[in-house]
Amino acid sequence: MPYIQVGGTPHYYQWHGQTAPTKDKPVMVFVHGWGGSARYWETTASRLSKDFDCLLYDLRGFGRSRLSDTPVGFDWEMESYAADLAALLDALQLGRVYLNSHSMGASVAVVFANRYPERVAKLILTCSGIFEYDEKTFSAFHKWGSLVVQFRPQWLSRIPLMERFFMARFLHRPIPEAAQRAFLEDYLMADDRAVRHTIFTSVSQKATEVMPREFAQLQVPTLLVSGEHDQIIPAAGGRQAAQLNQMVEFVEIPATSHFPMLEDPDSYLQEVLQFLGVGG
């Protein structure tokens, strides 16, 4: 498997269906969300590979990007993950790219696009948005989340139908069993520090204050796609984020939840291809 050093940590990456970019197509980089890996982007990348060289990678501490023993100075903030992305592009000698991102990865992508607007041709944010800070709700979420991530024994993946139970909160429509199992496996193998710290940095009072400003500052053409029934990042939060900036186009995919690109791939791809201005 291909790895590249980024900030002292080996990062897994892959060019979808090939070993290197063709250089005759633009590059699209896929950024996954909390607890996952680039694996759940593979079907979307396959559909877009006719028009783009598709680069998938695992965020620091997730999937196959295993942490070193001492990630010195890394603070788990979205800005630091954005800096990782910039370093990855530098290491692979990539300049201007298209970004397709999801959930926590979309927050990383927004920050990246504002820090390096010259490096982003177009930005796709899937299941992203803004939300208001409520101390009781956030405290309860962080307490629950901290307890959940402490109990991640590998044998959970061997329990029949556990992947369906695990993914139930994230889905409105069923997705392939293999995709559900892959997400459960990725969650179980994620580094403890990564899953614990990013619960607090991606869902925090700071995020409620910073992300509206980040959305308002976007200078690149942006598509924000929400799932109608998303319980994790409600569509209302995506719509509010889009209203902050004329550069942001908002689309809601009916009858989907937190993974519209897997729950209704045809509708999702139709919106994405129209935004990108390509035939697919």
C-alpha positions in Angstrom: 0.0 0.0 0.0 1.3 3.5 -0.8 2.3 5.8 2.1 3.8 9.2 2.2 5.2 11.1 5.2 3.1 14.1 6.2 4.0 15.9 9.4 5.9 12.9 10.9 3.0 10.5 10.2 2.8 8.0 7.4 -0.4 8.8 5.4 -2.1 6.3 3.2 -3.1 7.5 -0.2 -4.2 6.0 -3.5 -5.0 7.0 -7.1 -8.3 5.4 -7.8 -7.8 2.6 -10.4 -4.2 3.6 -11.2 -0.8 4.0 -9.6 -0.2 7.6 -10.6 -2.1 10.6 -12.0 -2.4 10.6 -15.8 -1.6 14.4 -15.8 -4.1 14.9 -18.7 -7.1 15.3 -16.3 -7.7 17.6 -13.4 -7.2 16.1 -9.9 -10.1 15.6 -7.5 -9.1 14.9 -3.8 -11.6 13.1 -1.5 -11.6 13.9 2.2 -13.5 11.5 4.5 -15.2 12.2 7.8 -14.9 11.3 11.5 -14.3 7.6 12.2 -14.1 6.6 8.6 -11.5 6.3 5.8 -11.2 6.9 2.1 -12.8 3.5 1.5 -16.3 4.9 1.5 -15.4 7.3 -1.3 -14.3 4.6 -3.7 -17.7 4.2 -5.5 -18.0 7.9 -6.0 -14.4 8.2 -7.3 -15.1 5.3 -9.7 -18.0 7.3 -11.2 -15.9 10.5 -11.5 -12.7 8.9 -12.7 -13.6 9.4 -16.4 -13.2 13.1 -16.0 -10.8 13.4 -13.0 -7.7 11.7 -11.6 -9.1 10.8 -8.2 -6.9 10.9 -5.1 -8.1 9.3 -1.9 -6.3 9.5 1.4 -6.9 8.7 5.0 -6.7 11.5 7.6 -4.1 11.4 10.3 -5.1 8.8 12.9 -7.9 7.3 10.8 -8.1 4.3 8.4 -4.7 3.2 7.3 -2.9 6.5 8.3 -1.6 5.1 11.6 -0.2 7.6 14.1 3.4 7.6 15.2 4.0 7.2 18.9 4.4 10.9 19.5 2.7 13.2 17.0 4.6 16.2 18.3 2.7 19.5 18.3 -0.4 18.1 16.6 -3.5 19.7 18.2 -6.3 17.8 16.3 -7.9 21.1 15.2 -9.4 21.4 11.7 -6.7 23.9 10.8 -4.0 21.3 11.5 -5.8 18.7 9.3 -6.0 21.4 6.6 -2.2 21.9 6.9 -1.8 18.1 6.6 -3.7 18.3 3.3 -1.5 21.1 2.0 1.6 19.1 3.0 0.2 16.0 1.2 -0.4 18.0 -2.0 3.1 19.4 -1.8 4.6 16.0 -1.3 2.7 14.7 -4.3 3.6 17.8 -6.3 0.0 18.8 -6.9 -1.1 22.3 -7.5 -4.7 23.3 -8.0 -7.2 20.6 -7.3 -10.9 19.9 -6.9 -12.0 18.9 -3.4 -14.8 16.5 -2.5 -15.3 16.2 1.2 -17.7 14.8 3.8 -18.8 15.6 7.4 -15.7 16.5 9.5 -13.7 16.3 6.3 -15.8 19.0 4.9 -14.9 21.3 7.8 -11.2 20.5 7.0 -11.9 21.4 3.3 -13.6 24.7 4.1 -10.6 25.7 6.2 -8.2 24.5 3.6 -10.0 26.5 0.8 -9.8 29.7 2.9 -6.1 29.2 3.7 -5.1 28.2 0.2 -7.8 29.5 -2.2 -5.4 29.4 -5.1 -5.1 25.7 -4.8 -8.9 24.9 -5.0 -10.7 25.0 -8.4 -14.1 23.9 -7.0 -15.2 22.7 -3.6 -17.8 20.0 -2.8 -19.0 19.8 0.8 -21.2 16.8 1.6 -23.2 16.8 4.8 -21.7 20.0 6.3 -23.2 23.1 7.9 -23.3 25.4 10.9 -25.0 25.0 14.3 -25.6 27.0 17.4 -23.8 26.3 20.7 -25.9 24.9 23.5 -23.8 24.0 26.6 -26.1 21.2 27.9 -26.4 19.6 24.5 -22.7 19.8 23.7 -21.7 18.5 27.2 -24.1 15.6 26.9 -22.8 14.8 23.4 -19.1 14.9 24.5 -19.8 12.8 27.5 -21.7 10.2 25.4 -19.1 10.3 22.7 -16.2 9.8 25.1 -17.8 6.7 26.6 -18.6 5.3 23.1 -15.1 5.6 21.7 -13.6 4.0 24.8 -15.5 0.8 24.1 -14.3 -0.3 20.6 -13.2 -4.0 20.9 -12.3 -5.6 17.6 -14.7 -8.5 18.3 -17.6 -6.2 17.7 -17.1 -6.7 14.0 -17.7 -10.4 14.4 -21.2 -10.0 15.8 -23.8 -10.8 13.1 -25.5 -7.8 11.8 -23.5 -5.4 14.0 -22.7 -3.3 11.0 -26.4 -2.6 10.4 -26.9 -1.6 14.0 -23.8 0.6 14.0 -24.9 2.4 10.8 -28.6 2.8 11.6 -28.3 6.3 12.9 -26.3 7.4 9.8 -28.7 6.1 7.1 -32.2 6.6 5.8 -31.8 4.2 2.9 -29.8 0.9 3.0 -26.4 0.8 1.5 -24.4 -2.3 0.5 -23.5 -4.6 3.4 -19.8 -4.4 2.4 -19.9 -0.6 2.8 -21.5 -0.8 6.2 -18.9 -3.4 7.3 -16.1 -1.3 6.0 -17.2 1.7 8.0 -17.5 -0.4 11.2 -14.0 -1.8 10.7 -12.6 1.7 10.1 -14.2 3.0 13.3 -12.8 0.1 15.3 -9.3 0.5 13.9 -9.1 4.4 14.3 -6.5 5.6 16.7 -7.9 6.4 20.2 -6.3 9.8 20.3 -7.7 10.8 16.9 -11.3 9.7 17.6 -11.3 11.2 21.1 -9.8 14.6 20.3 -11.7 15.2 17.1 -15.0 14.8 18.9 -14.1 17.9 20.8 -12.4 19.9 18.0 -15.0 19.3 15.3 -18.1 19.7 17.5 -17.3 22.5 19.9 -18.2 26.0 21.0 -15.2 27.2 18.9 -16.6 25.5 15.8 -20.0 27.2 16.3 -18.1 30.6 16.3 -15.5 29.9 13.7 -17.3 27.9 11.0 -19.9 30.6 10.1 -17.0 33.0 9.4 -15.2 30.3 7.4 -18.3 29.7 5.2 -18.7 33.5 4.7 -15.1 33.9 3.6 -15.1 31.2 0.9 -13.8 32.6 -2.4 -14.2 29.4 -4.6 -17.3 28.0 -6.3 -18.8 25.6 -3.7 -21.5 23.0 -3.8 -23.0 22.0 -0.4 -25.0 18.7 -0.5 -27.2 17.7 2.5 -29.3 14.6 3.1 -32.9 15.4 3.8 -33.0 13.2 6.9 -29.5 13.7 8.2 -29.5 13.4 12.0 -25.8 14.1 12.4 -25.6 17.4 10.5 -29.2 18.4 9.7 -30.0 19.8 6.3 -31.1 23.1 8.0 -27.6 23.7 9.1 -26.3 23.2 5.6 -28.9 25.6 4.2 -27.9 28.2 6.8 -24.3 27.9 5.9 -25.0 28.3 2.2 -27.0 31.5 2.9 -23.9 33.1 4.3 -22.1 33.2 0.9 -23.2 33.6 -2.7 -20.4 31.4 -3.8 -22.1 28.4 -2.1 -24.8 26.5 -3.9 -27.1 24.3 -1.7 -28.7 21.0 -2.7 -30.7 18.7 -0.6 -31.0 15.0 -1.6 -34.4 13.6 -0.7 -34.8 10.4 1.3 -31.2 10.3 2.3 -29.3 10.9 5.6 -25.6 11.3 6.4 -24.3 9.4 3.3 -26.2 10.6 0.3 -23.4 9.6 -2.1 -24.0 6.0 -1.0 -27.7 6.1 -0.3 -28.7 7.6 -3.6 -25.5 7.7 -5.7 -27.4 8.5 -9.0 -29.0 11.7 -7.6 -25.8 12.7 -5.8 -23.7 12.3 -9.0 -26.2 14.2 -11.1 -25.9 17.2 -8.8 -22.1 17.0 -8.6 -21.6 16.6 -12.3 -23.9 19.5 -13.0 -21.9 21.7 -10.6 -18.6 20.6 -12.1 -19.9 21.1 -15.6 -18.8 17.7 -16.9 -20.7 14.8 -18.5 -19.5 12.0 -16.3 
